Amino acid sequence: MNTVDKIVNDIAQRLANAIVEGSNYKVLHEEAQEKLVEVQAQLEQAQEKLVEVQAQLEQAQAQLERINSVLDADDALKELFDEVAEKLEAEKLEKEK
């Protein structure tokens, strides 16, 4: 094999290797893009769920504030509430033993 043939052969091998390597990177990039799209969809779903949970929390807080305002408005009712709460807590502790 003469020198020119060796040079051409070396260039052809390097070109083929570069094409294979470029193709591998292209495939990896496309797979990463697909995974990114999946993760972004999951993130959007999680954000939607978070909004729902925050709305539920706000509703629960509003209900709790309403209950507290009623109890604060009537001392006798608050005392009765505290008494019942203590009884329930005692029963709960008894059951756990």
Residue pairs with C-beta under 8 A, 6 or more apart in sequence:
1 9
70 77
71 77
71 78
71 81
72 78
